[in-house]
Structure formats: C-alpha cells, structure tokens
Amino acid sequence: MSAADHGSGPASAPDTATAAARALPAIRSGWRWLPLAAAVIVADQAIKAWMVHHFSPFERVRVVGVLDIILTYNTGAAFSFLSDAAGWQRWLFVLLALAVSAVLIVWMRRLRAASQPLLASALALIVGGALGNMIDRLTLGRVVDFIHAHAGNAYFPAFNLADSAITVGAGLLLLDAWRESRAAREGDH
C-alpha cells in the first residue's frame, strides 16, 4: 500500500480542490452572489403580484410596436411545453427547479467570488429565476407571464422576469465558458 492509501501522503488533485472549496469562507465563495438570486425572486414575485392585481387575464397594453404587457398563465414550461398535461407536470417542474437550484447553489459555494464573478452571477440569476417560477407553481399551480414580444404576425410566447433571469444567466454561462476556453487556448501558445 502507498502512503496515500493510509492518508499520510499528499492528497490527490481532486481531493485538494474539494477540501479547498469546503474550507473557503462562505462570504468569499460564490455564495456572495446569493443576494442577486434573492433580488430576482423578490422583483419577479412583486411584478407578478402587481400584474395579477391590476390586469385581467389577456388584458393587453402596447408598450412599443413589438412589445406588449399582457397577463397570461402557463401550466407548462418554456414555450408552454407540457401545458396540456393533466397536472402532474406542476410537481415535475417544482422538483426540477429544486434539484437544479440545489446543484447550482452547491456549485456556487465552491467558486471563488473574487476570481469567478461572471460564473457566480450567472448561476445566481438561474437560481433566482428557477425559484421565482417555482413559487408560482406552488402557490398558483401555474406561472404568471406578462411580457409579450412580437413582430408582424410572428409572436414569441409570453414570459416573465424569472424567465429573463434564466435566459441572461444561461447567456453569461456561455460567455464564461467561451472566455475560459479562449484563455486556455492562449495559455497553450
């Protein structure tokens, strides 16, 4: 047996990285960005509550030629996926939001806030958006949507602030991955 098998030798690289991540104080980790997730949830829920209180279903206000504010509800996911299902999809999407959020929050805990702010903020936006829509599913059984973009006869499905946060977060994840890939390529030269 080697010294590492007895725990007295140097730790392997993954073990060292995991131990370092656990030892990182929460305030210096990606958790520093959790207030962004909370802000998304609060703003999303406040706007949705205002919309439900002040608008009737399908009431429309034209903002500009390609953008309307309209109160709609979605029992499915993006693009009304599974909206015609018998109701089981509500719990599937609640569980999915909880699972994804838990994984992303653990990931955020392992990030260094100072050196990975783009990645941490991307994950926080996704968590905030996922939990904002999950709250709707738990309290209303459906998601409140109110932003409706269109051009001519082409209509994009209505969406909300939580959906926007998820989309921006996913875009920032892609940007971070591209930057990391570019830095790695430049480091090889």
Number of C-alpha atoms within 10 A of each C-alpha: 5 8 9 11 9 8 9 9 10 10 13 9 9 9 11 12 13 11 13 12 18 13 11 15 14 17 12 16 24 29 24 20 23 20 14 19 23 18 14 26 24 14 15 24 20 11 15 22 12 11 19 15 9 11 16 12 13 12 13 16 13 11 12 9 10 13 16 18 22 22 24 24 20 22 23 20 16 13 12 13 12 16 17 11 11 9 14 9 19 23 14 11 19 18 13 14 20 16 12 14 20 13 12 18 19 12 17 26 23 24 21 21 21 12 12 14 17 18 24 31 25 27 29 30 30 27 29 29 28 25 23 27 25 25 17 20 21 14 9 12 18 21 25 28 23 26 20 22 18 14 10 7 6 9 12 13 16 23 23 23 23 28 22 17 25 21 16 17 24 17 13 19 19 14 15 18 14 12 12 12 12 12 11 11 10 9 8 7 5
